[in-house]
Amino acid sequence: MDEFVGQDLDYVITVCSSAAETCPVFPGATRRLHWPFDDPSVAEGAPAFRRVRAQIHARILLFLADVGQDCILRGGL
């Protein structure tokens, strides 16, 4: 996290409850989003990691589509 201190960030996205609670404050216009995903390390086996990876991937694609649409509406891209 130290490498991002002092940088302007548009978004900070946390994916687990402990990160949402302990995430440092980022000054400026940073939007904090929390996407709650199950912690695959508490489940046994690779299928849990694959499932959560697929869920995160799908959520990122939705986020990028929304952000891209927002940029187009504001005259960006």
N, C-alpha and C positions, 0 to 999 in steps of 0.2 A: 504494500500500500504506500510505502514511503516514496516510491518513484512517482506517484501521482499527486503528491502534496504540492500545492501551488500551481497546478495546471487547471485550466478551464475545462470542465467536463460538462457535456450536455446531459448525460444520463449516468447514474450509478444504479446497477441492477444487482440485487442480492437474491440468492436462490435457496437459502436455508434460514430457519428461524433465528439461529444464533447470530448469523451475519446481519440480519435485519436489526437485531437488538444492539449489536456492538459495532456497527459500521461507523467509521469516523464521519464527522461533519465535513462536507466539501462546500466551500464558500462559492458565491456566485449564483448563477442561474441553473445550477445542477438540479435535475429532476431525479428524485429517488423512486425507484420502482422495486417492488418485492414480488418475486415469482416463487411461491412455495412449492418446492419439489420434495418428494421423499428422499431421505438420505440413503443411498444404496449401500453404504458401508455397514448399516445395521442389518441388512438382509444378507442371506448367504447365497453366494454364487454369482456368476457373470450375468445371468438373465436380468437381475435387478439393475445392474449398471447399464446394460443395453436399453432397458425400458426407460430409465431416467434420461439417458443420453438422447433417445428418440423424442421424449417429451420436451427436453430443452431445445433440441433442434427445431421442432415444430413451433415452439413459442418464439424462437428467434426469427423464423421466417415470417410469422404473423407480425411481430414487432417491426421488422424491416419493411414489410408492406405498408404498415400504418405510418411509419416515419416517412417513407418515400412519398406516400400520398399526401401527407401533411406538407412536405417540402414543395411538391408540385402546386398545391393550393396556395402556398405563400409565394410562389414565383421562383422557387429554387430549382435545383437540378437542371 
